[in-house]
Amino acid sequence: MKYAILTFGCRVNQADSFEFEESLRTRGGVATPPEDADLVVVNTCTVTGAADQGARNLIRRIARDNASARIIVTGCYATREPGDLAALPQVVRIVPNDEKDRFVAMLRSVSAGDVVAGRFGDGDGEGPCGATIEPGVMGRTAYPLRVQTGCDETCAFCVIPSTRGQSRSREWSAIRADVERLAAAGYKEIWLVGVHLGSYGRDLADATSLTALLRRLDGLPGSVTFRISSLEPMDCSRELVDIMADSGRFAPHVHLPLQHGSDAMLALMRRPYTVSCYNDLVQHIHARLPHASIGTDMVVGFPGEREADAETSAVLVDRLPLSYLHVFPYSDRPGTAAAAMHPKVHPREAKRRAEGLRAIGQRKAAAFARAQLGSVRPGLTIDDGTTVLTDNFLKVRIPPGLPRNTRVQVRLDAADPALTGHVLSHAT
């Protein structure tokens, strides 16, 4: 059986797709481009209207280019509006988020022919389990390991709690087993991902926490390093930052969604922190980890946002020690509190404000890269081996000669037009 997996959206979706990949490989599947595949899995996002449209367009294009493909659609859009996607050509199954784990078990227990034919039944999840996937699968050298899913927050603009459900954490024994399995397969870096990662452990019987999880991971034998995915500001404690600074096994890279630089807008968005708290947190990270990459998400054009609010946001992010921005024009999501809020910001105005913030983000990214010139950073070769992803989230071009997934010490030499460097030492 030939298959293709196409993924939209967050790193949690990427982690879910890795599980699909491993299950299909276990059954003897062979990855191939979607135009040649017998089975295509489309893992959707629904954070914005553009994400919904992108998924629909992709499915129609697959059906047009490959008339024999059977298409399975999963993810947040498939959970929120299954009828929209079930009506598209060649879609044989919709798998909502809360059935993803069960679906993975089914893939491990049915035959390849049943998968292609769209026959899945209600398998018990038992069946042969082959070797794990190796670095480079799905184009990724590091492995995104889902340790948590779901969200209990009530942000006014976000539909994800209704598509992912309540916060649910994985037990430590399962996480440890996965880390050991992935290390044995050759992975040198693991990304810890979750929908609301900072809530890890609150639902477990032992009332543990993300900080406790980091301490347990730090205590594991071996040399696997970890990168923490997006953290909400209220969940990033000073203790957690200190673990990152002192351990040596956690990448100095923190993604902290701010969403807006105005307290009034944060209150409308139902974000449970203030600009002052966010500023103090970022300054603490910068003091403890001077070379750390600190990124953020920003929303522009939220209902009620005035020009003055947008300017306040721009001034704030310009002065914070951030290294990159992800900027999103606001999009009404059905069923959210923000969808009923007024006045709306015209899309053209939201686009203009987004362009202004992105320009600031580009300047800050360039300044962060320039500030690292002359330094030596640990990293991992990715792609074809001619790019290093440093611990602090910089992509550095290096001369060819090393394979993917090689640990290196790289000196950063130049930042214009692209960041380049040379390897001082490496280890397999």
C-alpha positions as CSV (number, residue, x, y, z in Angstrom):
1,M,0.0,0.0,0.0
2,K,1.2,3.5,-0.9
3,Y,0.2,6.3,1.4
4,A,0.6,10.0,1.9
5,I,0.1,12.1,5.1
6,L,-0.5,15.9,4.7
7,T,-0.6,18.0,7.9
8,F,-1.9,21.5,8.6
9,G,-1.5,23.5,11.7
10,C,0.2,23.0,15.1
11,R,3.0,20.7,16.3
12,V,0.3,18.6,18.1
13,N,-1.1,17.8,14.7
14,Q,2.4,17.0,13.5
15,A,2.8,14.6,16.5
16,D,-0.5,12.9,15.6
17,S,0.6,12.5,12.0
18,F,3.8,10.8,13.2
19,E,1.7,8.2,14.9
20,F,-0.3,7.7,11.7
21,E,2.9,7.3,9.9
22,E,4.3,4.7,12.3
23,S,1.1,2.7,12.2
24,L,1.0,2.6,8.4
25,R,4.6,1.6,8.2
26,T,4.0,-1.1,10.7
27,R,1.4,-2.6,8.2
28,G,3.9,-2.4,5.4
29,G,2.9,0.9,3.9
30,V,5.2,2.9,1.7
31,A,5.2,6.7,1.8
32,T,4.7,8.3,-1.6
33,P,3.5,11.7,-3.0
34,P,-0.3,12.1,-2.8
35,E,-0.7,11.9,-6.6
36,D,0.6,8.3,-6.5
37,A,-0.9,7.2,-3.2
38,D,-3.6,4.6,-2.6
39,L,-4.5,6.2,0.7
40,V,-4.1,9.9,1.7
41,V,-4.6,11.2,5.3
42,V,-5.3,14.9,5.6
43,N,-4.8,16.2,9.2
44,T,-6.6,19.5,9.3
45,C,-6.5,22.8,11.3
46,T,-9.3,25.2,12.0
47,V,-7.6,28.1,13.8
48,T,-8.6,30.4,11.0
49,G,-11.0,30.5,8.0
50,A,-7.9,30.3,5.7
51,A,-6.9,27.0,7.3
52,D,-10.4,25.6,6.6
53,Q,-10.3,26.7,3.0
54,G,-6.7,25.4,2.5
55,A,-7.9,21.9,3.7
56,R,-10.8,21.9,1.3
57,N,-8.7,23.1,-1.6
58,L,-6.1,20.4,-0.9
59,I,-8.6,17.6,-0.8
60,R,-10.2,18.7,-4.1
61,R,-6.8,18.9,-5.7
62,I,-5.8,15.4,-4.5
63,A,-9.1,14.0,-5.9
64,R,-8.5,15.8,-9.2
65,D,-4.9,14.6,-9.5
66,N,-5.4,11.0,-8.2
67,A,-8.8,9.6,-9.1
68,S,-8.1,6.3,-7.2
69,A,-7.0,7.8,-3.9
70,R,-9.1,7.1,-0.8
71,I,-8.9,10.1,1.5
72,I,-9.2,10.1,5.3
73,V,-9.7,13.4,6.9
74,T,-8.9,14.1,10.6
75,G,-7.9,17.0,12.8
76,C,-9.7,20.1,14.2
77,Y,-11.6,21.1,11.1
78,A,-12.8,17.5,10.7
79,T,-14.0,17.6,14.3
80,R,-15.7,20.9,14.1
81,E,-17.4,20.5,10.7
82,P,-17.3,16.8,9.6
83,G,-20.2,17.3,7.1
84,D,-18.2,19.9,5.1
85,L,-15.4,17.5,4.5
86,A,-17.4,14.2,4.2
87,A,-19.1,15.8,1.2
88,L,-15.8,16.3,-0.7
89,P,-14.8,13.8,-3.4
90,Q,-13.1,10.5,-2.5
91,V,-13.4,11.1,1.3
92,V,-14.0,7.7,2.8
93,R,-13.8,8.5,6.5
94,I,-13.8,11.3,8.9
95,V,-11.8,10.8,12.1
96,P,-12.5,13.4,14.9
97,N,-9.7,14.3,17.3
98,D,-11.2,12.2,20.1
99,E,-10.9,9.1,17.9
100,K,-7.4,9.6,16.7
101,D,-5.8,7.2,19.2
102,R,-8.4,4.6,18.5
103,F,-7.9,5.1,14.8
104,V,-4.1,4.6,15.2
105,A,-4.8,1.3,17.0
106,M,-7.2,0.3,14.2
107,L,-4.5,0.9,11.6
108,R,-2.2,-1.4,13.5
109,S,-4.8,-4.2,13.5
110,V,-6.3,-4.2,10.0
111,S,-4.7,-5.3,6.8
112,A,-3.3,-2.9,4.3
113,G,-6.0,-3.9,1.8
114,D,-8.7,-3.0,4.3
115,V,-7.1,0.4,4.9
116,V,-7.1,1.1,1.2
117,A,-10.6,-0.1,0.7
118,G,-11.8,2.1,3.6
119,R,-12.8,-0.9,5.8
120,F,-11.7,-0.3,9.3
121,G,-14.3,-2.0,11.6
122,D,-13.8,-1.7,15.3
123,G,-10.5,-3.4,15.7
124,D,-9.2,-4.1,19.2
125,G,-5.9,-2.4,18.5
126,E,-3.8,-5.5,18.7
127,G,-1.6,-6.6,15.9
128,P,2.0,-6.6,14.8
129,C,4.1,-3.7,15.8
130,G,7.1,-3.0,13.6
131,A,10.2,-0.9,14.1
132,T,9.7,2.7,15.0
133,I,10.2,5.5,12.5
134,E,13.6,7.0,12.1
135,P,15.0,10.5,11.9
136,G,14.1,12.1,8.6
137,V,10.6,10.6,8.3
138,M,8.1,13.2,7.1
139,G,11.0,15.6,6.6
140,R,11.7,16.0,10.3
141,T,15.0,15.2,12.1
142,A,13.6,15.9,15.6
143,Y,10.5,14.0,16.9
144,P,7.4,15.9,18.1
145,L,6.3,13.9,21.1
146,R,2.8,14.7,22.3
147,V,2.6,14.7,26.1
148,Q,-0.7,16.5,26.5
149,T,-3.8,17.4,24.5
150,G,-6.9,19.4,25.0
151,C,-7.4,22.8,26.7
152,D,-9.5,24.1,29.6
153,E,-8.9,27.8,28.9
154,T,-11.7,30.1,27.5
155,C,-9.9,32.5,25.2
156,A,-12.5,34.5,23.4
157,F,-11.1,33.9,19.9
158,C,-10.2,30.3,20.1
159,V,-12.3,27.3,18.9
160,I,-9.7,24.7,19.8
161,P,-11.1,23.7,23.2
162,S,-14.3,22.6,21.4
163,T,-12.3,20.5,18.9
164,R,-9.7,19.0,21.3
165,G,-11.7,18.7,24.4
166,Q,-10.6,19.0,28.0
167,S,-6.9,18.9,29.0
168,R,-5.5,15.4,29.1
169,S,-2.0,14.4,30.0
170,R,0.0,11.3,29.3
171,E,1.3,9.3,32.2
172,W,5.0,9.5,32.9
173,S,5.5,5.8,32.2
174,A,4.3,6.2,28.7
175,I,6.4,9.3,28.0
176,R,9.5,7.6,29.4
177,A,8.9,4.5,27.2
178,D,8.5,6.7,24.1
179,V,11.7,8.7,24.9
180,E,13.7,5.5,25.3
181,R,12.2,4.0,22.1
182,L,12.9,7.1,20.1
183,A,16.5,7.4,21.4
184,A,17.1,3.8,20.4
185,A,15.8,4.6,16.9
186,G,18.4,7.3,16.6
187,Y,16.6,10.5,17.5
188,K,18.8,13.0,19.2
189,E,16.2,15.8,19.8
190,I,12.6,15.5,21.0
191,W,10.1,18.3,21.0
192,L,7.6,18.2,23.8
193,V,4.3,19.3,22.4
194,G,0.7,19.8,23.7
195,V,-2.3,21.9,23.0
196,H,-2.0,23.6,26.4
197,L,1.4,22.2,27.4
198,G,1.8,24.2,30.5
199,S,-1.3,22.5,32.0
200,Y,0.5,19.1,31.9
201,G,-0.2,16.9,34.9
202,R,-3.1,18.8,36.5
203,D,-5.5,16.1,35.5
204,L,-3.3,13.2,36.6
205,A,-3.8,11.3,39.9
206,D,-0.4,12.4,41.3
207,A,-1.1,16.1,40.6
208,T,2.2,16.5,38.9
209,S,3.3,19.4,36.7
210,L,5.3,20.3,33.6
211,T,8.1,21.4,35.8
212,A,8.1,17.9,37.5
213,L,8.1,16.3,34.0
214,L,11.1,18.3,33.0
215,R,13.0,17.2,36.1
216,R,12.2,13.6,35.3
217,L,13.3,14.0,31.7
218,D,16.5,15.6,32.9
219,G,17.2,12.6,35.0
220,L,16.9,10.1,32.3
221,P,20.2,8.4,31.1
222,G,21.4,9.1,27.6
223,S,22.1,12.2,25.6
224,V,18.7,13.0,24.0
225,T,17.9,16.7,24.3
226,F,14.5,18.3,24.5
227,R,12.9,21.4,23.0
228,I,9.8,22.8,24.7
229,S,6.9,23.7,22.4
230,S,4.6,26.7,22.9
231,L,4.0,27.8,26.5
232,E,1.3,30.1,27.7
233,P,2.8,33.0,29.7
234,M,1.0,32.2,32.9
235,D,2.4,28.6,32.8
236,C,6.1,29.6,32.3
237,S,7.3,29.8,35.9
238,R,10.7,31.0,37.1
239,E,11.4,27.5,38.3
240,L,10.8,26.1,34.8
241,V,13.1,28.7,33.3
242,D,15.8,27.9,35.9
243,I,15.6,24.2,35.0
244,M,16.1,25.1,31.3
245,A,19.1,27.3,32.2
246,D,20.8,24.9,34.6
247,S,20.2,21.5,33.0
248,G,21.9,21.5,29.6
249,R,19.3,19.1,28.1
250,F,16.7,21.7,27.2
251,A,17.1,24.0,24.3
252,P,17.2,27.7,25.1
253,H,14.2,28.4,23.0
254,V,10.9,29.6,24.4
255,H,7.7,30.3,22.4
256,L,5.4,32.5,24.5
257,P,2.2,33.6,22.8
258,L,1.5,37.2,23.9
259,Q,-1.4,37.8,21.4
260,H,-1.7,41.5,22.1
261,G,0.3,44.3,23.7
262,S,-2.6,46.1,25.2
263,D,-4.1,45.1,28.6
264,A,-7.5,46.2,27.5
265,M,-7.4,43.9,24.4
266,L,-6.0,41.1,26.5
267,A,-9.0,41.4,28.8
268,L,-11.4,41.3,25.8
269,M,-9.5,38.2,24.5
270,R,-9.8,36.6,28.0
271,R,-6.1,36.1,28.3
272,P,-5.3,35.5,32.0
273,Y,-2.1,37.8,32.3
274,T,-1.1,41.4,31.9
275,V,1.5,43.1,29.7
276,S,3.5,43.8,32.8
277,C,3.6,40.1,33.8
278,Y,4.6,39.1,30.2
279,N,7.4,41.8,30.2
280,D,8.8,40.6,33.5
281,L,8.8,37.0,32.3
282,V,10.6,37.8,29.1
283,Q,13.2,39.9,30.9
284,H,13.8,37.0,33.3
285,I,14.3,34.5,30.5
286,H,16.6,36.9,28.8
287,A,18.6,37.4,31.9
288,R,18.9,33.7,32.7
289,L,19.4,32.6,29.1
290,P,21.0,35.6,27.2
291,H,21.3,33.6,24.0
292,A,17.8,32.1,24.1
293,S,15.4,32.5,21.2
294,I,12.1,34.0,22.5
295,G,9.2,33.9,20.0
296,T,5.6,35.0,20.3
297,D,2.2,34.9,18.5
298,M,0.3,38.1,17.9
299,V,-3.3,38.7,16.8
300,V,-4.3,41.8,14.9
301,G,-7.7,43.1,14.0
302,F,-9.5,41.6,17.1
303,P,-13.0,43.1,17.4
304,G,-12.8,46.5,19.1
305,E,-9.1,47.0,18.3
306,R,-8.4,50.7,17.7
307,E,-5.5,52.2,15.9
308,A,-4.1,53.2,19.3
309,D,-4.3,49.6,20.5
310,A,-2.4,48.3,17.4
311,E,0.3,51.0,18.0
312,T,0.6,50.0,21.6
313,S,1.2,46.4,20.5
314,A,3.8,47.4,18.0
315,V,5.7,49.5,20.4
316,L,5.8,46.8,23.0
317,V,7.0,44.0,20.8
318,D,9.6,46.3,19.3
319,R,11.2,46.9,22.7
320,L,11.0,43.4,24.0
321,P,14.0,41.0,23.5
322,L,12.0,38.8,21.1
323,S,13.7,37.0,18.2
324,Y,10.7,36.2,16.0
325,L,7.0,36.9,15.7
326,H,4.1,34.9,14.3
327,V,1.3,37.3,13.3
328,F,-2.3,36.3,12.6
329,P,-5.1,38.6,11.3
330,Y,-8.1,37.9,13.4
331,S,-10.7,35.5,11.9
332,D,-14.2,34.9,13.3
333,R,-14.6,31.3,14.5
334,P,-18.1,30.0,14.8
335,G,-19.2,29.5,18.4
336,T,-16.5,31.6,20.0
337,A,-17.3,34.7,22.2
338,A,-15.3,36.9,19.8
339,A,-17.5,36.0,16.9
340,A,-20.3,38.0,18.5
341,M,-18.2,41.0,19.5
342,H,-18.3,44.4,17.7
343,P,-17.1,46.5,16.2
344,K,-15.3,44.4,13.6
345,V,-12.0,45.6,12.1
346,H,-12.1,45.7,8.3
347,P,-10.0,43.0,6.8
348,R,-7.9,45.5,4.8
349,E,-7.1,47.4,8.0
350,A,-6.2,44.1,9.8
351,K,-4.0,43.2,6.9
352,R,-2.2,46.6,7.1
353,R,-1.6,46.2,10.8
354,A,-0.4,42.6,10.4
355,E,2.1,43.8,7.8
356,G,3.4,46.4,10.2
357,L,4.0,43.8,12.9
358,R,5.6,41.4,10.5
359,A,8.0,44.1,9.5
360,I,9.0,44.5,13.1
361,G,9.3,40.7,13.4
362,Q,11.7,40.6,10.4
363,R,13.9,43.3,11.9
364,K,14.0,41.5,15.2
365,A,14.9,38.2,13.7
366,A,17.7,39.8,11.7
367,A,19.0,41.6,14.8
368,F,18.9,38.4,16.8
369,A,20.9,36.5,14.1
370,R,23.5,39.4,13.9
371,A,23.9,39.3,17.7
372,Q,24.9,35.7,17.5
373,L,27.7,36.2,15.0
374,G,31.0,34.9,16.2
375,S,29.4,32.7,18.8
376,V,29.7,28.9,18.8
377,R,26.4,27.1,19.3
378,P,25.5,23.4,19.6
379,G,23.1,22.2,17.0
380,L,21.8,19.3,14.9
381,T,22.1,18.9,11.1
382,I,18.7,18.8,9.4
383,D,17.4,18.4,5.8
384,D,20.2,17.3,3.6
385,G,22.9,18.0,6.2
386,T,23.8,21.4,4.9
387,T,21.7,23.2,7.5
388,V,22.2,23.3,11.3
389,L,19.3,24.0,13.6
390,T,21.1,25.5,16.6
391,D,19.9,25.0,20.2
392,N,18.6,28.6,20.1
393,F,16.5,28.0,17.0
394,L,18.6,29.5,14.3
395,K,19.0,27.8,10.9
396,V,22.6,28.1,9.8
397,R,23.9,27.0,6.3
398,I,27.1,25.0,6.4
399,P,29.2,23.4,3.7
400,P,28.2,19.9,2.6
401,G,29.8,16.8,4.0
402,L,27.8,15.8,7.1
403,P,24.6,13.6,7.1
404,R,21.3,14.7,8.7
405,N,21.0,14.2,12.4
406,T,24.6,14.9,13.3
407,R,25.4,16.8,16.5
408,V,27.7,19.7,15.8
409,Q,29.4,22.8,17.3
410,V,28.9,25.5,14.7
411,R,30.5,29.0,14.6
412,L,28.2,31.6,13.1
413,D,30.1,33.6,10.6
414,A,27.7,35.8,8.5
415,A,24.1,36.8,8.5
416,D,23.6,38.5,5.2
417,P,21.9,37.5,3.0
418,A,21.5,34.2,4.9
419,L,22.9,32.9,8.2
420,T,26.0,30.9,7.5
421,G,28.7,29.2,9.5
422,H,31.2,26.4,9.7
423,V,31.4,23.3,11.9
424,L,34.2,23.2,14.5
425,S,33.4,19.7,15.7
426,H,30.8,17.0,15.3
427,A,29.7,13.7,16.8
428,T,27.6,10.9,15.4
